[in-house]
Amino acid sequence: MAVVDLVMPKLGESIMEATILKWLKQPGDMVKMDETVLEIATDKVDSEVPSTAEGVLESVLFNVNDVVPVGSVIARIKTGAAETVSASAPSQTPVSSPAIPIHQPERMREPVTAHSNGNGNGHRFYSPLVLNIAASEGVSMSELERIGGSGNEGRVTKKDILDYVSRKKSGGRATSFEPRAASQQQQTVVYKETNPLEARSSQLTASSYSGNVEIIEMDRMRKLIAKHMVDSKHTSPHVTSFTEADVTNMVLWRERVKKDFEKRENEKITFTPLFIEAIVKCIKKYPWLNSSIDGDKLIVKKDINMGMATALPSGNLIVPVIKNADQLNLVGLTKQVNNLANAARNNKLKPDDTSGGTFTLTNVGSFGSLMGTPIINQPQVAILAVGAIKKKPVVIETEQGDSIAIRHMMFLSMSYDHRIIDGALGATFLNAVAKELENFDSSREI
């Protein structure tokens, strides 16, 4: 009989860990090839993990709500052992490996892949983001070295440092770590868990609410959004520029062609693909807007992957990505926009659908806002917001002189990372997008 390890899959380029939401199979259950074993969540989307073999689920190594690094073994499947199903009654709760008693207050646990990667002097690798958060929150290097790391090889992740800061502010005990006695060639990190009941009690004691209030716990996605927004502000110095565009030609063109477009393509054409088309043209002229920063290096992306912020029925926000948007015509962009928006609203997005974005568009006008100051979607360097389209009296310059006419006007705003994008480049790019929209060819054929 062979035992096959089921590992946490890599769900995207930037995803290093995932949270276990639900085990659909329990130890002793029969599993088929590609049958879903558990549901997981990343900081982007929820997903399912299928079985990589057919057999009996021998053991599961993590509990629900555990955060597991990509590549870690999460369960073991015994192949060619169908006869053992009846011999072992299925367990009603996930069984942790003896080496991993998860979420037990005041007990010790060993992560599967957390090893000391230093040279014996106790120093570990820290990402620039972790160091920035530590500096902004007043966490000294000696404190940082005592924080238990849940990342690969025991590295301290964003979640670890933010949890430490949160516990420190609330008066709770921060997670500590210490190397075992060096009886092995490679030391294993050992963690001491904070008592969650004590931490919760401390938080309640520290907060007082007066008057008639309702206390609502954030859901998982809202917590992730909140964390991303704070992280972005910690990472990038934000600057926002504004401009206004006369989009009358575009509005009238869409009104004229939308019925024929839907009849021919079986798709409704919205303003979003028209906005994306204009942005893509301008990114080709100003490629620095399609980049990211790595330390003191600017990484200019040759692929233009457009993220489009999409509101979910729950009120939360997610950013599906149109890959290689510069290679799609208007029909292709329209189909991608509609497919991704529908998948987002029906919770059908795949992890790859939200990864790899290089620039983001958000339509604050879809809910009536005239303009907004969006927060950059890291690790990108800019995000553009379009406001509601409103009819206004506008002065128009003609060969016969100035006149006043009713026009369809729209505000555009763009927040950008001032570490690399200065006001001149930011304003130039934003005005270029506005000009693309204003100069829309109203005689264009679909």
Secondary structure, DSSP 8 states (H G I E B T S, - for coil): -EEEEEE----STT--EEEEEEESS-TT-EE-TT-EEEEEE-SS-EEEEE-SS-EEEEEE---TT-EEETT-EEEEEEET-GGGTTTS---SS----TT--TT-TT-EE--SS-B--SSSSS-----HHHHHHHHHTT--HHHHHHS---SGGG---HHHHHHHHHHHHHT----EEEE--S-SSS-BEEEE---HHHHHHHHHHH----SS-------HHHHHHHHHHHHHHHH--EEEEEEEEE-HHHHHHHHHHHHHHHHHHSS---SHHHHHHHHHHHHHH-GGGSEEEETTEEEE-SS--EEE-EE-TTS-EE--EETTGGG--HHHHHHHHHHHHHHHHTT---GGGGS--SEEEEEGGGGT-S-------TT-SEEEEE---EEEEEEEEETTEEEEEEEEEEEEEEEEETTT--HHHHHHHHHHHHHHHHT--TT---
